[in-house]
């Protein structure tokens, strides 16, 4: 039924409730009464809204595909500089962040970009989030170092004394884009993870992101700067960071702290302690430690989902 059609008809016809003109007392027929038809007001001419171009349409239809493609394009360009000896690293860690900004600009506009930037400054989170962000990487790397030494590994005596540099390295990795992996997080966790979890769930989403995360590190694998056991580390870490990100109210800042801590403790310190076969063994133990943490996170997630389902059933 059409809303707003509550008025009376205006068609120039006389209706029963309209007053009838009295007969002329002189016996003359009164002139025929006419009712003027209302004149429609001329509406101002409005131009149709501008249609988005083919590029914007494609990005809106395939935002995740666009994000993953741009992440590689904006991250892998230093590989050429690395090959000719100009750059010491073959990848730009801020590429996923730039990719997220571009995709959000074409899909959600300023509101989407603003939301991502605010999450990078969201420091009011449960205190346990900071404990996990600093503590879990230290726990995984520390356990791997102990296991390596316990199985015959011999740490470098000079490298052992570099532990005091960890806090400075961590701070620099957070503050300087591209130094370490912290600036990957606005793209991978801030943009991609929530969308993957909405589409594939809280279990498959982090694993799918982990698979792409491994592929994104391809230049580092080819350059020999990370080893094959790191494939397992990256997959497990993707699950752990996802759990931390959810518990920290989707704070990208906490994810950045977590990533910087792992790079400073694991990559910047622990990985420098061993060489040769001991280094490979350290990678295996590190992967094992991270997968133990990942299994715990998935178990806690399953338990939380069960509690939520029970609450909904009792409503």
Secondary structure by P-SEA (a helix, b strand, c coil): cccccccccccccccccccccccccccccccbbbbbcccccccccccccccccaaaaaaaacaaaaaaaaaaaacccaaaaaaacccccccccaaaaaaaaaaaaacccaaaaaaaaaaaacccccaaaaaaaccaaaaaaaaaaaaaaaacccccccccccccaaaaaaaaaaccccccccccccccccccaaaaaaaccaaaaaaaaaaaaaaaaaaaaaacccccaaaaaaaaaaaaaaaaaaaacccaaaaaaaaaaaaaaccccccccccaaaaaaaaaaaaaaaaaaaaaaaaaaaaaaaaaaaaaaac
